[in-house]
Amino acid sequence: QVQLAESGGGLVQAGGSLRLACAISGNTFTFNAMGWSRQAPGEQRDLVASISSEGSTNYTDSVMGRFTISRDNAKNTVYLQMNSLKPEDTAVYYCYAEKVYSDILSETYWGQGTQVTVSS
């Protein structure tokens, strides 16, 4: 069974950096898209960054220029380098991986989440 395990979260002061990692086990698939979403208390879960199998990336506007997503297909791992962190970045960060079979059929797998807390 596919499992995603996040690591690298923690407490950091504003302006600091963290690097999140998500290791995928239980399969040998190359996922069409991998990425990170986050959910702050009382807020909706929102997409932060995604990366395709060919390496194209997308970021939400609020993290543009500060966060960098990357993936290592050989290791089935996706990373999120977070620089210049702000208190509003505080959230639980969830890793996801998507396998697309057609334009209407896909499977998405989620990790358990890792807490990122940025103090002012």
N, C-alpha and C positions, 0 to 999 in steps of 0.2 A: 504494500500500500504506500502511496506517495505521502511523504512527511516533509514538512518545512520547519526548520528550526532557526529562529532569529537569535542574534547575539549582538553585543556591543552597546546596548543602551545603558543609561545611567544618568547621573546628576552632573551638570556642568554649568559654569557661569556664563552669562551672556558674553558673546564674542568668542567663545571657545569652540572646540570641534569634537565630533564623535564620528566613528565609522561603524556602521551597521553591516552585518553579514547575515545572509540567509543561505543555509545549506539544505539542499534537497536530496533526500535519500529514498530508496525503495523503487527506483525506476532508472531507466537509461534513456528516457525521452529527452529530446531537445525541444524546449518549450518555445512557442511562437512569441510569447511576451512574458516578461517577468518585471516585477516592480514593487513599489511600496505605496501603501496608503497609510493614513493616520487618522486617529480619532481623539479629539480632546474631550474632556468631561462635558456632557450635555450637548455635544456637537455631533453632526453627521460625519460618518467616515468619508474622507475625501482622498482622491488620488494625489499622490505627491510626485512620483516619477515612475516612468516605465521605460523599458528597453526591449527592442525587438530582437529576434534571432540574428538579424544582420547588423545589429548595433545602433540602429537609429533610436534616438531618445526623445522623450517629452517630459516637460516639467510644468508644474503649476506655477503661476506667475509669482507667487509669494516666495518661492525658493530659488527662482531663476538667478544664476550667477553665484549662488552660495552652496548648492547641493550638486553632487555629481553621482550619477548611477552608472554602474558597470556590471558586467557579467563574465564569468569564466565558464563556458559551456563544458569544458573537459572536467571541471570539478562540480558542475551543477550548483554553482553558487552565484548569488547576486549580491552586490555591495551598494551601500549608500554612504558616500562621504559627505558629511555635513559640516560646513564651515560657517563662521560668523553667526553662530546660533543666537536666536532671539527668544525671549520668554514666550512669545506666541507660537513657537515651534514645539512647546510642551504638549505631548500627546503620547498615546500608545501607537507605535508604529508596527504595521502588519505587512509582512511579505506575502506576495502572491505569485503564482505561476499559472499560465494559461496555455492549454493545448487546443488548437483550432483544427477541427476536422472539415468544416465547411463554413459558409457564411451564416449558417443558422445553427450549427452544432459545435459546441466547445465545452471544455471542462476547465474549471478554475479551482485551484488549490490554495489554501490559506494557512499561514502560520499562526501560532498562538499569540504573537505580539510581544514587543519589548518596550518597556517604558523609557521615554526620554523626557527628562525634566531640566529646564533651563531656568536658572535663577537670575534675577535682575541685579 
